[in-house]
Amino acid sequence: MGRLDEMRRRLPVVDSLPAAGSRRYRASPLDDPDTIEREVPRPTLAVWELTLACDHRCLHCGPRAAKARPDELTTDECLALVDEMAELGVREVVLIGGEAYLRDDFLLVIRQCRLRGMAVTITTGGHGLTPERCEAAKEAGLRGVSVSIDGLEHNHDHVRNRPGSWKRAFEALRNARAAGLPIACNTQINQRTWSELVQLLELIAAEGIYAWQIQFTMAHGGAADHPELLMQPYMLLPVYEEIDRVITRCRELNIKLWPANNVGYFGPMEQRLRFHQTGGRYFSGCKAGIKTLGIESNGQIKSCPSLGGPPNLGGSWREHGLRALWERSPQIAYARRRTLEDLWGYCRQCYYAQTCMAGCTATSEPLLGRPGNNPYCLHRAQEIDRMGMRERLEPVRPAAGVGFDNGLFRLIREPKDPARRNEPGATVIEEPRVDRCEEPLGPGRPIE
């Protein structure tokens, strides 16, 4: 028996189980070990932050990547974790960071994933994705590369916080393609980039990409320090006019458009938007902790790769092992257990509440202090617009400056007509839910 097995035998299954009736606990058959195999879904996708070391300093970075964590998994531990992922049912692994290629053993991890029958790809800023690294990764079994390109050159370099980053990203696409790797792109939609989507599409299509993922910048980590980047909810209507043009052009170019979980929700273009994901069906809720798991570079396991911090970390792989955490951790099981009672604000009353469950938790929780009320919804923006109203966000508390932290925002619903905003009762302010916060909220200020 190995050291990890001996350690795990001395530890409980989870660090702490919330009391029945608490906000993050829902009684379910998961609590009965005899029903685990029958009741718990198996993850098919793992998104793995292989290291926090990074050669960018992106303004919007969730984990605030820069240097490797002091307690990152060793090579042997990484390979053992690959084995446990395969045994649990994972079929696809996406390596992220930081930058996965900054670990000297990233090729060994790729090879082990391939040997265990899992497809493995890398999502990267591409600054150091040289021809040599691409060729070696292809030989090790890498199945594809997705390069992050956020808008045209000026805005990309600003957001990525490194001059020359845009050119290096395009070089990375070419290096990967020359090595025989399928290439794709992913793009953040924010106030600097949204109007450039169609122009950017033409440029990345010319490089030979087969797919393009788009997602809204979330208010976690570094982005919490830059609210000027975040889209205002009332801006969604013109943004989706741009996205509608993107959908049409992607079809003409035979590029698979892949909207992230914080894009869309039940607007008139939803079926076209998710055509390659669902075959034209509507969004059916977040799959974090249901089909997807996230792994931090020190072995902390979570349901969503875009969430972190104590409320979202399910526990240490080193201490408990992957299967025990996936099956028993209440943080990882959150999306499996939540009910309509977990929703609040507009989302609680929405016609699509039961299906959508407020969309992307990684979008709503960093904004408003808890999940269950998501202002980044096209259907919601359209309905509120029909009422002659709009929603906007004001920061009321800054982030602490650590990985996956968040500030807090208040949500303001007000008349579209500025002349009506001072009328009694015309404006409604919805404060964040601060059940985990101790300091009083300060005065808000609008996002520019």
Secondary structure, DSSP 8 states (H G I E B T S, - for coil): --HHHHHHHTS-SSS----TTSTT----GGGSGGGHHHH-----EEEEE--SB-S---TT-SS--BS--TT---HHHHHHHHHHHHHHT--EEEEESS-GGGSTTHHHHHHHHHHTT-EEEEEE--TT--HHHHHHHHHHT--EEEEE--SSHHHHHHHHTSTTHHHHHHHHHHHHHHTT--EEEEEEE-TTTGGGHHHHHHHHHHTT-SEEEEEE--SBGGGGG-GGGS--GGGHHHHHHHHHHHHHHHHHHT-EEEE-TTS--SSTTHHHHTHHHHTT-------BTTTEEEE-TTSEEES-TT--STTTEEEEHHHH-HHHHHHH-TTTTHHHH--GGG--HHHHH-TTHHHHTTS-HHHHHHHHSSSS--S--HHHHHHHHHTTEEEEEEEEE---SSTT-B-EEEEEEEESSGGGTTSTT--EEE----TT--S---------
